[in-house]
């Protein structure tokens, strides 16, 4: 279980594989100078609810991984996450889709409502 830390204070635990995919989408948007909101649901152990942070090129972000190996990258998941990041509601974690070619309809971008 990895951690995403925003501005040295706000943090959440995210599974390493999901965190890797989020990092790729976040860094791609920041390289292009595109600010966006990022939202996640909080665990019941910390009171539940949800948190949204505004990510911009000057934001201080830390991606802390528990494991030492880089997971394989699922292009369909990157595209699904990028789709949410480009929507007005901003980036949020969507379930990992099957990779294109793995099954019928694989690679389609899921239309999941924001948190």
Phi and psi in radians as a Rosetta constraint file:
Dihedral C 1 N 2 CA 2 C 2 CIRCULARHARMONIC -1.582 0.35
Dihedral N 2 CA 2 C 2 N 3 CIRCULARHARMONIC -3.130 0.35
Dihedral C 2 N 3 CA 3 C 3 CIRCULARHARMONIC -2.325 0.35
Dihedral N 3 CA 3 C 3 N 4 CIRCULARHARMONIC 2.477 0.35
Dihedral C 3 N 4 CA 4 C 4 CIRCULARHARMONIC -1.924 0.35
Dihedral N 4 CA 4 C 4 N 5 CIRCULARHARMONIC 2.178 0.35
Dihedral C 4 N 5 CA 5 C 5 CIRCULARHARMONIC -2.102 0.35
Dihedral N 5 CA 5 C 5 N 6 CIRCULARHARMONIC 2.239 0.35
Dihedral C 5 N 6 CA 6 C 6 CIRCULARHARMONIC -1.967 0.35
Dihedral N 6 CA 6 C 6 N 7 CIRCULARHARMONIC 2.194 0.35
Dihedral C 6 N 7 CA 7 C 7 CIRCULARHARMONIC 0.925 0.35
Dihedral N 7 CA 7 C 7 N 8 CIRCULARHARMONIC 0.534 0.35
Dihedral C 7 N 8 CA 8 C 8 CIRCULARHARMONIC 1.307 0.35
Dihedral N 8 CA 8 C 8 N 9 CIRCULARHARMONIC -0.031 0.35
Dihedral C 8 N 9 CA 9 C 9 CIRCULARHARMONIC -2.254 0.35
Dihedral N 9 CA 9 C 9 N 10 CIRCULARHARMONIC -1.009 0.35
Dihedral C 9 N 10 CA 10 C 10 CIRCULARHARMONIC -1.266 0.35
Dihedral N 10 CA 10 C 10 N 11 CIRCULARHARMONIC 2.242 0.35
Dihedral C 10 N 11 CA 11 C 11 CIRCULARHARMONIC -2.549 0.35
Dihedral N 11 CA 11 C 11 N 12 CIRCULARHARMONIC 2.738 0.35
Dihedral C 11 N 12 CA 12 C 12 CIRCULARHARMONIC -2.593 0.35
Dihedral N 12 CA 12 C 12 N 13 CIRCULARHARMONIC 2.657 0.35
Dihedral C 12 N 13 CA 13 C 13 CIRCULARHARMONIC -1.580 0.35
Dihedral N 13 CA 13 C 13 N 14 CIRCULARHARMONIC 2.334 0.35
Dihedral C 13 N 14 CA 14 C 14 CIRCULARHARMONIC -2.412 0.35
Dihedral N 14 CA 14 C 14 N 15 CIRCULARHARMONIC 2.366 0.35
Dihedral C 14 N 15 CA 15 C 15 CIRCULARHARMONIC -0.954 0.35
Dihedral N 15 CA 15 C 15 N 16 CIRCULARHARMONIC 2.450 0.35
Dihedral C 15 N 16 CA 16 C 16 CIRCULARHARMONIC -0.900 0.35
Dihedral N 16 CA 16 C 16 N 17 CIRCULARHARMONIC -0.770 0.35
Dihedral C 16 N 17 CA 17 C 17 CIRCULARHARMONIC -1.102 0.35
Dihedral N 17 CA 17 C 17 N 18 CIRCULARHARMONIC -0.797 0.35
Dihedral C 17 N 18 CA 18 C 18 CIRCULARHARMONIC -1.133 0.35
Dihedral N 18 CA 18 C 18 N 19 CIRCULARHARMONIC -0.723 0.35
Dihedral C 18 N 19 CA 19 C 19 CIRCULARHARMONIC -1.076 0.35
Dihedral N 19 CA 19 C 19 N 20 CIRCULARHARMONIC -0.678 0.35
Dihedral C 19 N 20 CA 20 C 20 CIRCULARHARMONIC -1.057 0.35
Dihedral N 20 CA 20 C 20 N 21 CIRCULARHARMONIC -0.776 0.35
Dihedral C 20 N 21 CA 21 C 21 CIRCULARHARMONIC -1.193 0.35
Dihedral N 21 CA 21 C 21 N 22 CIRCULARHARMONIC -0.700 0.35
Dihedral C 21 N 22 CA 22 C 22 CIRCULARHARMONIC -1.090 0.35
Dihedral N 22 CA 22 C 22 N 23 CIRCULARHARMONIC -0.732 0.35
Dihedral C 22 N 23 CA 23 C 23 CIRCULARHARMONIC -1.035 0.35
Dihedral N 23 CA 23 C 23 N 24 CIRCULARHARMONIC -0.747 0.35
Dihedral C 23 N 24 CA 24 C 24 CIRCULARHARMONIC -1.088 0.35
Dihedral N 24 CA 24 C 24 N 25 CIRCULARHARMONIC -0.733 0.35
Dihedral C 24 N 25 CA 25 C 25 CIRCULARHARMONIC -1.217 0.35
Dihedral N 25 CA 25 C 25 N 26 CIRCULARHARMONIC -0.780 0.35
Dihedral C 25 N 26 CA 26 C 26 CIRCULARHARMONIC -1.086 0.35
Dihedral N 26 CA 26 C 26 N 27 CIRCULARHARMONIC -0.832 0.35
Dihedral C 26 N 27 CA 27 C 27 CIRCULARHARMONIC -1.181 0.35
Dihedral N 27 CA 27 C 27 N 28 CIRCULARHARMONIC -0.581 0.35
Dihedral C 27 N 28 CA 28 C 28 CIRCULARHARMONIC -1.114 0.35
Dihedral N 28 CA 28 C 28 N 29 CIRCULARHARMONIC -0.759 0.35
Dihedral C 28 N 29 CA 29 C 29 CIRCULARHARMONIC -1.156 0.35
Dihedral N 29 CA 29 C 29 N 30 CIRCULARHARMONIC -0.705 0.35
Dihedral C 29 N 30 CA 30 C 30 CIRCULARHARMONIC -1.193 0.35
Dihedral N 30 CA 30 C 30 N 31 CIRCULARHARMONIC -0.613 0.35
Dihedral C 30 N 31 CA 31 C 31 CIRCULARHARMONIC -1.066 0.35
Dihedral N 31 CA 31 C 31 N 32 CIRCULARHARMONIC -0.555 0.35
Dihedral C 31 N 32 CA 32 C 32 CIRCULARHARMONIC -1.515 0.35
Dihedral N 32 CA 32 C 32 N 33 CIRCULARHARMONIC -0.001 0.35
Dihedral C 32 N 33 CA 33 C 33 CIRCULARHARMONIC 1.273 0.35
Dihedral N 33 CA 33 C 33 N 34 CIRCULARHARMONIC 0.492 0.35
Dihedral C 33 N 34 CA 34 C 34 CIRCULARHARMONIC -1.773 0.35
Dihedral N 34 CA 34 C 34 N 35 CIRCULARHARMONIC 1.892 0.35
Dihedral C 34 N 35 CA 35 C 35 CIRCULARHARMONIC -1.316 0.35
Dihedral N 35 CA 35 C 35 N 36 CIRCULARHARMONIC 2.715 0.35
Dihedral C 35 N 36 CA 36 C 36 CIRCULARHARMONIC -2.905 0.35
Dihedral N 36 CA 36 C 36 N 37 CIRCULARHARMONIC 2.755 0.35
Dihedral C 36 N 37 CA 37 C 37 CIRCULARHARMONIC -1.484 0.35
Dihedral N 37 CA 37 C 37 N 38 CIRCULARHARMONIC 2.595 0.35
Dihedral C 37 N 38 CA 38 C 38 CIRCULARHARMONIC -2.247 0.35
Dihedral N 38 CA 38 C 38 N 39 CIRCULARHARMONIC 2.156 0.35
Dihedral C 38 N 39 CA 39 C 39 CIRCULARHARMONIC -2.111 0.35
Dihedral N 39 CA 39 C 39 N 40 CIRCULARHARMONIC 2.614 0.35
Dihedral C 39 N 40 CA 40 C 40 CIRCULARHARMONIC -2.624 0.35
Dihedral N 40 CA 40 C 40 N 41 CIRCULARHARMONIC 2.755 0.35
Dihedral C 40 N 41 CA 41 C 41 CIRCULARHARMONIC -1.513 0.35
Dihedral N 41 CA 41 C 41 N 42 CIRCULARHARMONIC 2.405 0.35
Dihedral C 41 N 42 CA 42 C 42 CIRCULARHARMONIC -1.495 0.35
Dihedral N 42 CA 42 C 42 N 43 CIRCULARHARMONIC 2.590 0.35
Dihedral C 42 N 43 CA 43 C 43 CIRCULARHARMONIC -1.218 0.35
Dihedral N 43 CA 43 C 43 N 44 CIRCULARHARMONIC 2.601 0.35
Dihedral C 43 N 44 CA 44 C 44 CIRCULARHARMONIC -1.039 0.35
Dihedral N 44 CA 44 C 44 N 45 CIRCULARHARMONIC -0.475 0.35
Dihedral C 44 N 45 CA 45 C 45 CIRCULARHARMONIC -1.145 0.35
Dihedral N 45 CA 45 C 45 N 46 CIRCULARHARMONIC -0.326 0.35
Dihedral C 45 N 46 CA 46 C 46 CIRCULARHARMONIC -1.985 0.35
Dihedral N 46 CA 46 C 46 N 47 CIRCULARHARMONIC 0.353 0.35
Dihedral C 46 N 47 CA 47 C 47 CIRCULARHARMONIC 1.787 0.35
Dihedral N 47 CA 47 C 47 N 48 CIRCULARHARMONIC -0.071 0.35
Dihedral C 47 N 48 CA 48 C 48 CIRCULARHARMONIC 1.245 0.35
Dihedral N 48 CA 48 C 48 N 49 CIRCULARHARMONIC -2.746 0.35
Dihedral C 48 N 49 CA 49 C 49 CIRCULARHARMONIC 1.400 0.35
Dihedral N 49 CA 49 C 49 N 50 CIRCULARHARMONIC -2.779 0.35
Dihedral C 49 N 50 CA 50 C 50 CIRCULARHARMONIC -2.504 0.35
Dihedral N 50 CA 50 C 50 N 51 CIRCULARHARMONIC 2.813 0.35
Dihedral C 50 N 51 CA 51 C 51 CIRCULARHARMONIC -2.263 0.35
Dihedral N 51 CA 51 C 51 N 52 CIRCULARHARMONIC 2.448 0.35
Dihedral C 51 N 52 CA 52 C 52 CIRCULARHARMONIC -2.244 0.35
Dihedral N 52 CA 52 C 52 N 53 CIRCULARHARMONIC 2.318 0.35
Dihedral C 52 N 53 CA 53 C 53 CIRCULARHARMONIC -2.120 0.35
Dihedral N 53 CA 53 C 53 N 54 CIRCULARHARMONIC 2.626 0.35
Dihedral C 53 N 54 CA 54 C 54 CIRCULARHARMONIC -1.661 0.35
Dihedral N 54 CA 54 C 54 N 55 CIRCULARHARMONIC 2.033 0.35
Dihedral C 54 N 55 CA 55 C 55 CIRCULARHARMONIC -1.791 0.35
Dihedral N 55 CA 55 C 55 N 56 CIRCULARHARMONIC 2.254 0.35
Dihedral C 55 N 56 CA 56 C 56 CIRCULARHARMONIC -2.436 0.35
Dihedral N 56 CA 56 C 56 N 57 CIRCULARHARMONIC 2.926 0.35
Dihedral C 56 N 57 CA 57 C 57 CIRCULARHARMONIC -0.923 0.35
Dihedral N 57 CA 57 C 57 N 58 CIRCULARHARMONIC -0.503 0.35
Dihedral C 57 N 58 CA 58 C 58 CIRCULARHARMONIC -1.559 0.35
Dihedral N 58 CA 58 C 58 N 59 CIRCULARHARMONIC 0.022 0.35
Dihedral C 58 N 59 CA 59 C 59 CIRCULARHARMONIC -1.171 0.35
Dihedral N 59 CA 59 C 59 N 60 CIRCULARHARMONIC 2.531 0.35
Dihedral C 59 N 60 CA 60 C 60 CIRCULARHARMONIC -1.649 0.35
Dihedral N 60 CA 60 C 60 N 61 CIRCULARHARMONIC 1.966 0.35
Dihedral C 60 N 61 CA 61 C 61 CIRCULARHARMONIC -2.138 0.35
Dihedral N 61 CA 61 C 61 N 62 CIRCULARHARMONIC 2.472 0.35
Dihedral C 61 N 62 CA 62 C 62 CIRCULARHARMONIC -2.248 0.35
Dihedral N 62 CA 62 C 62 N 63 CIRCULARHARMONIC 2.284 0.35
Dihedral C 62 N 63 CA 63 C 63 CIRCULARHARMONIC -1.962 0.35
Dihedral N 63 CA 63 C 63 N 64 CIRCULARHARMONIC 1.831 0.35
Dihedral C 63 N 64 CA 64 C 64 CIRCULARHARMONIC -1.877 0.35
Dihedral N 64 CA 64 C 64 N 65 CIRCULARHARMONIC 2.105 0.35
Dihedral C 64 N 65 CA 65 C 65 CIRCULARHARMONIC -1.806 0.35
Dihedral N 65 CA 65 C 65 N 66 CIRCULARHARMONIC 2.476 0.35
Dihedral C 65 N 66 CA 66 C 66 CIRCULARHARMONIC -1.372 0.35
Dihedral N 66 CA 66 C 66 N 67 CIRCULARHARMONIC -0.782 0.35
Dihedral C 66 N 67 CA 67 C 67 CIRCULARHARMONIC -1.458 0.35
Dihedral N 67 CA 67 C 67 N 68 CIRCULARHARMONIC 2.824 0.35
Dihedral C 67 N 68 CA 68 C 68 CIRCULARHARMONIC -1.695 0.35
Dihedral N 68 CA 68 C 68 N 69 CIRCULARHARMONIC -0.247 0.35
Dihedral C 68 N 69 CA 69 C 69 CIRCULARHARMONIC -1.661 0.35
Dihedral N 69 CA 69 C 69 N 70 CIRCULARHARMONIC 2.474 0.35
Dihedral C 69 N 70 CA 70 C 70 CIRCULARHARMONIC -1.383 0.35
Dihedral N 70 CA 70 C 70 N 71 CIRCULARHARMONIC 2.171 0.35
Dihedral C 70 N 71 CA 71 C 71 CIRCULARHARMONIC -1.243 0.35
Dihedral N 71 CA 71 C 71 N 72 CIRCULARHARMONIC 2.800 0.35
Dihedral C 71 N 72 CA 72 C 72 CIRCULARHARMONIC -1.171 0.35
Dihedral N 72 CA 72 C 72 N 73 CIRCULARHARMONIC 2.654 0.35
Dihedral C 72 N 73 CA 73 C 73 CIRCULARHARMONIC -1.739 0.35
Dihedral N 73 CA 73 C 73 N 74 CIRCULARHARMONIC 2.307 0.35
Dihedral C 73 N 74 CA 74 C 74 CIRCULARHARMONIC -1.781 0.35
Dihedral N 74 CA 74 C 74 N 75 CIRCULARHARMONIC 1.864 0.35
Dihedral C 74 N 75 CA 75 C 75 CIRCULARHARMONIC -1.018 0.35
Dihedral N 75 CA 75 C 75 N 76 CIRCULARHARMONIC -0.658 0.35
Dihedral C 75 N 76 CA 76 C 76 CIRCULARHARMONIC -1.115 0.35
Dihedral N 76 CA 76 C 76 N 77 CIRCULARHARMONIC -0.616 0.35
Dihedral C 76 N 77 CA 77 C 77 CIRCULARHARMONIC -1.234 0.35
Dihedral N 77 CA 77 C 77 N 78 CIRCULARHARMONIC -0.700 0.35
Dihedral C 77 N 78 CA 78 C 78 CIRCULARHARMONIC -1.009 0.35
Dihedral N 78 CA 78 C 78 N 79 CIRCULARHARMONIC -0.805 0.35
Dihedral C 78 N 79 CA 79 C 79 CIRCULARHARMONIC -1.128 0.35
Dihedral N 79 CA 79 C 79 N 80 CIRCULARHARMONIC -0.688 0.35
Dihedral C 79 N 80 CA 80 C 80 CIRCULARHARMONIC -1.148 0.35
Dihedral N 80 CA 80 C 80 N 81 CIRCULARHARMONIC -0.741 0.35
Dihedral C 80 N 81 CA 81 C 81 CIRCULARHARMONIC -1.175 0.35
Dihedral N 81 CA 81 C 81 N 82 CIRCULARHARMONIC -0.705 0.35
Dihedral C 81 N 82 CA 82 C 82 CIRCULARHARMONIC -1.104 0.35
Dihedral N 82 CA 82 C 82 N 83 CIRCULARHARMONIC -0.623 0.35
Dihedral C 82 N 83 CA 83 C 83 CIRCULARHARMONIC -1.050 0.35
Dihedral N 83 CA 83 C 83 N 84 CIRCULARHARMONIC -0.784 0.35
Dihedral C 83 N 84 CA 84 C 84 CIRCULARHARMONIC -1.190 0.35
Dihedral N 84 CA 84 C 84 N 85 CIRCULARHARMONIC -0.673 0.35
Dihedral C 84 N 85 CA 85 C 85 CIRCULARHARMONIC -1.103 0.35
Dihedral N 85 CA 85 C 85 N 86 CIRCULARHARMONIC -0.488 0.35
Dihedral C 85 N 86 CA 86 C 86 CIRCULARHARMONIC -1.577 0.35
Dihedral N 86 CA 86 C 86 N 87 CIRCULARHARMONIC -0.075 0.35
Dihedral C 86 N 87 CA 87 C 87 CIRCULARHARMONIC -1.492 0.35
Dihedral N 87 CA 87 C 87 N 88 CIRCULARHARMONIC 2.771 0.35
Dihedral C 87 N 88 CA 88 C 88 CIRCULARHARMONIC -1.002 0.35
Dihedral N 88 CA 88 C 88 N 89 CIRCULARHARMONIC -0.543 0.35
Dihedral C 88 N 89 CA 89 C 89 CIRCULARHARMONIC -1.301 0.35
Dihedral N 89 CA 89 C 89 N 90 CIRCULARHARMONIC -0.327 0.35
Dihedral C 89 N 90 CA 90 C 90 CIRCULARHARMONIC 1.545 0.35
Dihedral N 90 CA 90 C 90 N 91 CIRCULARHARMONIC -3.101 0.35
Dihedral C 90 N 91 CA 91 C 91 CIRCULARHARMONIC -1.234 0.35
Dihedral N 91 CA 91 C 91 N 92 CIRCULARHARMONIC 2.354 0.35
Dihedral C 91 N 92 CA 92 C 92 CIRCULARHARMONIC -2.634 0.35
Dihedral N 92 CA 92 C 92 N 93 CIRCULARHARMONIC 2.718 0.35
Dihedral C 92 N 93 CA 93 C 93 CIRCULARHARMONIC -1.305 0.35
Dihedral N 93 CA 93 C 93 N 94 CIRCULARHARMONIC 2.174 0.35
Dihedral C 93 N 94 CA 94 C 94 CIRCULARHARMONIC -1.910 0.35
Dihedral N 94 CA 94 C 94 N 95 CIRCULARHARMONIC 2.730 0.35
Dihedral C 94 N 95 CA 95 C 95 CIRCULARHARMONIC -1.056 0.35
Dihedral N 95 CA 95 C 95 N 96 CIRCULARHARMONIC 2.604 0.35
Dihedral C 95 N 96 CA 96 C 96 CIRCULARHARMONIC -1.230 0.35
Dihedral N 96 CA 96 C 96 N 97 CIRCULARHARMONIC 2.115 0.35
Dihedral C 96 N 97 CA 97 C 97 CIRCULARHARMONIC -1.413 0.35
Dihedral N 97 CA 97 C 97 N 98 CIRCULARHARMONIC 2.859 0.35
Dihedral C 97 N 98 CA 98 C 98 CIRCULARHARMONIC -1.158 0.35
Dihedral N 98 CA 98 C 98 N 99 CIRCULARHARMONIC 2.626 0.35
Dihedral C 98 N 99 CA 99 C 99 CIRCULARHARMONIC -1.238 0.35
Dihedral N 99 CA 99 C 99 N 100 CIRCULARHARMONIC 2.622 0.35
Dihedral C 99 N 100 CA 100 C 100 CIRCULARHARMONIC -0.930 0.35
Dihedral N 100 CA 100 C 100 N 101 CIRCULARHARMONIC 2.320 0.35
Dihedral C 100 N 101 CA 101 C 101 CIRCULARHARMONIC 1.622 0.35
Dihedral N 101 CA 101 C 101 N 102 CIRCULARHARMONIC -0.203 0.35
Dihedral C 101 N 102 CA 102 C 102 CIRCULARHARMONIC -1.339 0.35
Dihedral N 102 CA 102 C 102 N 103 CIRCULARHARMONIC -0.579 0.35
Dihedral C 102 N 103 CA 103 C 103 CIRCULARHARMONIC -2.781 0.35
Dihedral N 103 CA 103 C 103 N 104 CIRCULARHARMONIC 2.874 0.35
Dihedral C 103 N 104 CA 104 C 104 CIRCULARHARMONIC -1.015 0.35
Dihedral N 104 CA 104 C 104 N 105 CIRCULARHARMONIC 2.344 0.35
Dihedral C 104 N 105 CA 105 C 105 CIRCULARHARMONIC 1.420 0.35
Dihedral N 105 CA 105 C 105 N 106 CIRCULARHARMONIC -0.008 0.35
Dihedral C 105 N 106 CA 106 C 106 CIRCULARHARMONIC -1.125 0.35
Dihedral N 106 CA 106 C 106 N 107 CIRCULARHARMONIC 2.543 0.35
Dihedral C 106 N 107 CA 107 C 107 CIRCULARHARMONIC 1.579 0.35
Dihedral N 107 CA 107 C 107 N 108 CIRCULARHARMONIC -0.124 0.35
Dihedral C 107 N 108 CA 108 C 108 CIRCULARHARMONIC -1.268 0.35
Dihedral N 108 CA 108 C 108 N 109 CIRCULARHARMONIC 2.525 0.35
Dihedral C 108 N 109 CA 109 C 109 CIRCULARHARMONIC -1.401 0.35
Dihedral N 109 CA 109 C 109 N 110 CIRCULARHARMONIC 2.131 0.35
Dihedral C 109 N 110 CA 110 C 110 CIRCULARHARMONIC -1.243 0.35
Dihedral N 110 CA 110 C 110 N 111 CIRCULARHARMONIC 2.527 0.35
Dihedral C 110 N 111 CA 111 C 111 CIRCULARHARMONIC -1.842 0.35
Dihedral N 111 CA 111 C 111 N 112 CIRCULARHARMONIC 1.580 0.35
Dihedral C 111 N 112 CA 112 C 112 CIRCULARHARMONIC -1.915 0.35
Dihedral N 112 CA 112 C 112 N 113 CIRCULARHARMONIC 2.300 0.35
Dihedral C 112 N 113 CA 113 C 113 CIRCULARHARMONIC -1.139 0.35
Dihedral N 113 CA 113 C 113 N 114 CIRCULARHARMONIC 2.620 0.35
Dihedral C 113 N 114 CA 114 C 114 CIRCULARHARMONIC -1.104 0.35
Dihedral N 114 CA 114 C 114 N 115 CIRCULARHARMONIC 2.869 0.35
